Amino acid sequence: MNPHLAPVEVPDPGALGHVQRLCDLAAPYTTGADVDALFADAMAEANAWHARRSPFFASLLGDPPEEAAPTVGERVRAPLVPAAFFKRHEVLSVPRDDVFLHLTSSGTTGQKSQMFFDEWSIRAAQRMVARVFDHYGWITPDQPVNYLLYSYEPAPSLKLGTSFTDNYLCDFAPARHTTHALRHTGAGHEFDVHGCITALHRYAEEDVPVRILGFPAFLHFTLERMTAMGVPPLRLPKGSLVVLGGGWKGHADRQIGKEEFYAEVTELLGVPGERIRDTFGSVEHCVPYVECAEHRLHVPVWSRAAVRDTAALRPLPYGERGFLHLVSPYITSVPAHSVVMGDLASLHPGEECACPLSTDWFTVHGRAGTSRNRSCAVAAAELLKGTP
């Protein structure tokens, strides 16, 4: 068994028994009335847990209830906390001595979300990722791979959530060789596009699959540079996989459509479309949202999603655009179990996707807010400035 699939226990089994049961569900896209009831009970436990330990959340829970979102659950109380709140405030529901991991959401400049995880919260989130990867057959302990990571090379002081996640994803297949696109220089990070092209050439000639992880903008820029240099298309070995995350934020002027981008990856690297997947997640909400083979971001069993209008934050019907509201009772360290993201999205019922999954799915249409609302992708995009 992959160690990230191993059992993990909530901090207080007596107070969080339903949270434990929900997070123990192994099939990531299970649906049904019994699962919905379990989710509601788990959220009630999470609300009580944070209300007893966080004056901030206790005050929030004491306010008049928010308008319930049917896609979250009619009997689920989910007070709305903007993700941007964590850029300005440190709020914990556990003693600081219980903090197992501290991650931030942005690069070397701009506002940073400060997120603190006890061991249960981060292990539970990692187990969710492992179960999604296991669902798609991407845990291959007997198959080494070469990695090209479009993320930050680890450094002693680096606490970025994206770097942590991408390096963690390398645990699902043993590494023969690893290349980081954003190289640590001792005074920051620089995008090494020529190093990426060299790595792709080397990997194409070897006999093991390649896994490309990280920011899509940097992969697109690499392929763009290959074309400009007249480099002929490569054919990465069979079984290669591209799993992207972080979006194009801060580099929208060079963003291309998803279908065009995936076609570019297939044409220049030989990776078929069903082996190219985007993801969505954040340091404020670590539940993994991974595209299905039809490239839809389905909501896993451990969370629920809604879309709320940008004026009064009322829940919107399927298909309409508003702020993405993500809810999951997994986190015990910080009252971030009901977060309104800064992303504009639309939610859709499972039957509107041709894949076998029946859970709701969402499409992200861009990021709302001011230029001060930065993310890892925004900071990373700055590394591309001035790069021809």
N, C-alpha and C positions, 0 to 999 in steps of 0.2 A: 504494500500500500504506500502511495505517496504520503510523506509525513504531513503534508498540508491537508490531507483528508482525515487525519487522526482526530479522535474525539477531543473536545475542549469544553470546559465547564464554566458556566456563568458564575459571577462573584458570590451570589447568594441564591442557591437552588430553591430555598423556600419562598423567596420574594419574586423570583424570575423563572418559575417553572415553565410557564407558557413560552417565554422568550427562548428558553433552552429547547423546547420541543419544536418551535418554529425553525430555529436555526439548525436543528438536527435533521430537518427534511433533506434527503439526499438528492431527490430528483428536482432540478432547478426550475422546471416550468410546470409543476403540478398545479391543478386548479380544482375547484369544487367548494361546496358550501361548508364542508368541515374545515377546509383550509382557511376559508374566509373567517370562520368563527375563531379559529386558533389565532389568526393574525390580529383580530380585534382584541382578544384576551391578552395577547402579548403586548400590544400597544398600551392597554390599560396598565399593565405592570410597569412598562417603561415610563409612562407618565407619572405613576406613583413613586417610582425609584428616583427620578430626577426632581420631582417636587419636594421630596424629603431632603435632598442633598444640595439643591441649587436654589437660593433665594430668587434669582432671576427667573428661573422656570416656574417656581411656585407662584410668583406674581403673575406671570403670563397665563398660567393655567387658571388663575382666579378671575381673569377677564371674561367678558361675555364670550361664549363659544364662537369660533369661526364658522362660516357656512360650510356644512359638511359636503364633501365631494363624493358622489356615488361610487366613483372608481376606486376610492380609498376604502370606503365602507361607511355605511350610514351610522353605525354605532361606534365609529372610531373617532376619538377626540385627537386632533392633530393641530395644536397651536402653531401658528406660522412664524418661523424664524428665518429671516433673510440670510442667505449665505454670506452676504457682505457684513453681517453683524460680527462674524468671527474674524474679520479683518481689523476690527477696532477694539474687540473685547476678548479677554481670556476668561472663560467660564468653565469650571470643572464640577463634576458630580462625584469625584473621588478625591481622596487626599493626594497631594503632589507626590508623596512617596510611592503611590500605586501607579504612577505614570510609567508605562513600559516603553513608549515610543512617542517622540515629538516630531511632527512633520509640519512643513509650511507649504503654501500653495503657489508662491511666485518666486521670481528670480532675485537678482541682487539689488534691484531697485523696485519701487512701488510698494503698495500695501500688501501685506502678507496675512493670510489666514493662519492663525496659530492653533493647530489641532493636537490634542493630547489623547493618547490611547492607553487604556489599561490593557493587560495581556489578553483578556477575553475579547475585547472589541476588535483588536487588530487580528487576532487569530481567527475569530469568527468571519471577518471580512476576507481573510486569505483563504479560508476554507470555501467560501462562496465562489471565489475565483477558480479554485481548484475543481469544484464540482461542475462549473460551466465548461472548463477546459476538458474535464473528463467526459461530459455529455457529448462534446463534439469529437472526442477521440484524439485530443491534442496532448495528452500526457503519455509520453513515450520513453520510459526509463531505459529501454534497451536500444534506443535509436539516437545516437549522438547527432548533434546538428551544429552548424556554424551560425553565429548570431551577428546581425548588424543592428545595433541599437541606436535609433534616432532619439537619443535622450542624453542627459548629462552624465559624463564619466564620473564615477564616485570620487569624492574628495573628503578629507577628514571632517570639514565643517558643513558638508552638504546635507540638508535635511528636507530636500524637495520631495513631495509626494510622488511626482512622476518618475524621478530617478529610482526611488524605492520600489515602485510598482514594476517598472521595466526590468530591473535586476531580479526582482522576485519571480517574474514570469520565466526567467531562465532556469528555474528549478524544475520545470515540467519536462525538460529534455536535457540530457547531459551535454555540456558544451565541449566541442572540439576546439573552437576558436571563437573569440569575441572581439568585435570592433565597435567602438563608440564613435558616434558622429560628432558629438559635442565634447571635444577634448579639454581636459583640465590643464591649464597653462601655469598654474601656481598663482595667478592673479585673476582668475575667472575661467570662462570657457570660450572656446572658439570652434566654429563649424568647420570641420575638415572634409570638404567635399571631395577632394582628390583622394583622400584616404578611403572614403566610401566607395568611390569608383574602383580603386585598386582592390578593395576587399571583394566587391561583387565579381570582378574578373577572376580572382583567385577562387572564390567559392563556386563559381560556375564550372570550374575545371575539376572540382573535387567530387567525391562519390557520396556525400552526405547531404541531406536537405538543409536548406537555409531558413532561418526564422528572422524576419525583419519586424522590429517592434518600435513603436514610438510615434513622434509627431509626423503627420502626413506631409506638412509643408516641406520638411527637409528631404523626404523621399522624393517628392515631386521635383524639388530643386536639383537633386542628384540626377534624376532622369532627364531633366531639362539640359543640364550641363553635358551629359553624355551625348544627347542629340546635337548640341552645338559643336561638340568636338568631333562629330562624325563617327562616334563609337557604334559599331553594329550591335543589334539586339543580342542579348544574352539569353541563355536557357538555364535557369537555375534547376538543380536536380529535382526529380519527382519527390513529392511530399513536402516541398517548401511551403512556407506559411507566412502571410503578412497580417499582423494584428496591429492596428493603428489606434492612437488615442491622443487627445489633447487639442484636436481641432486646428483651425487655421487662424485663430484669433490673433490680431495684431499684424496679420499679413494677408488681409482680405483682398488687397489689390492684385495679388497674384494667384488667388484661389481659382481653381477650376471645378466644374461640377463633378459629383461623385462618379457618375457613369463614365465620364471622360477620363477621370483620374484612374479608375480601376482598369479601363481599357488600355491606358498608357502603361500601367504596371504589367499587364498581361503581354502587351506587344514587346516591351523592352526587356522584360525579365522572364517571360514565359510562365508566370504563375497564373493558373486559371482563376476565374472570378470567384468561384465558391471557396477558394483558399485565401481570399482577401477580405478581411473583416475590419470594420471600424468598431470602436467602443466608446462608451461614455461613462464618466465617473469623475469624482473630485475628492479632494482631501476632506471636504466637509461632509461628503456622503460617499462612503467607500463601497457601497454595493455595486457589483459589476453589471453593466449593461453591454452586451456583446451582440453584434449583428448575427442574425440567422443567415442561412444560405441565400435568402432573398434580400439580404441587406436591410433588415428591419431590427430596430433596437427593442427587443421584447423585455418586458418587466419580469424578473424572476420571482419565485414564490416568496422570498424573504422580504419583499418590498411591495409598495403600491405607488402609483403615479397619478397625478392630476395636472390639469392646466388651468391657471387662474388668470383672470383679466388683469391688465396692467394698471387699472385705475383703482378698483375697489377690492381686488383679489378674490372676486367671486369665482366659483368653479365654472368652467366653460364646458360645453358639450364636445363630443368627439369631433375632430376635424378643425376646430377653431384654434387660433394662435394666441398664446399668452405665456405667462411665466410658468416654467416647469416646477412643479411641486412634488418632491420625492419624500417618501415616508418609509421608515424601517425601524423597528424596535431593537435592532441588534446592538446599538452603541450604548454603553453604560458609563463611559468616562466623561462625556460632554453631552449636554442636552441638544444634540444635533440629529434627533430622530424624526424631525418634521421640518424639512428645509426647503425654502423657496429659492430656487437657483436664479442666477442672473441671465439665464438662457431663455430665449423665446422658442417655444416648441408647440407641436400639435400632437394630440393623443388619438390613437385609433384602436378599434376593437380587433381582437386576434383574428377573427374570420376574414378581415380585409387583407391578410397576408397569406400567400399561397403555400407557405411552409407548414409542417405538421404542428407547430406550437399554437396554443390557443390563448395565451396570455396577451393582454394589451401590449401595444408597442407605440413608440413615439418617434417623431422626427424633430431634430434640432434645426431651427431656421436661422440661428445667429445669436449674438449676445447683446443684451440690452444694457443700459447704464452708461456712465461717463467713462472717460479715458482713465480715470483713477482706479476703476475696477479691473485690475490686471490679473493675469493668471500665469502659470508656467509657460503656456504657449506664447503669451504676449512677450514675456521676457526672452524666451528663446528666439522669437522672430527678430528681435533686435540684433541678434548675432548675424542675421542675413543682410542687414543694412550695409550697403556699400560693397556687397559681394556681387560681382558681375555674373 
